[in-house]
Amino acid sequence: MGGYLAETLRALLDGHPKSRIDELMPWNFAPASSLAA
């Protein structure tokens, strides 16, 4: 769960639009590294 929290906070700090906040909810979370393998 730490990966979710870190990536969510990073997205918010990087200026993720508040109108798209649903994309950051846990049920929509997909780790950025999931396709990097």
C-alpha positions, 0 to 999 in steps of 0.5 A: 500500500506504500506504493499507492500512497507515494504515487498518489502524493506525487501525482498531487504534488505534480499538479494532478487536476482536482477534476480528475481526482477519481483517477487517484482513488485506490480502486483505480490505482495501477502501479506505474511499474506494473508494465515495466517488467 
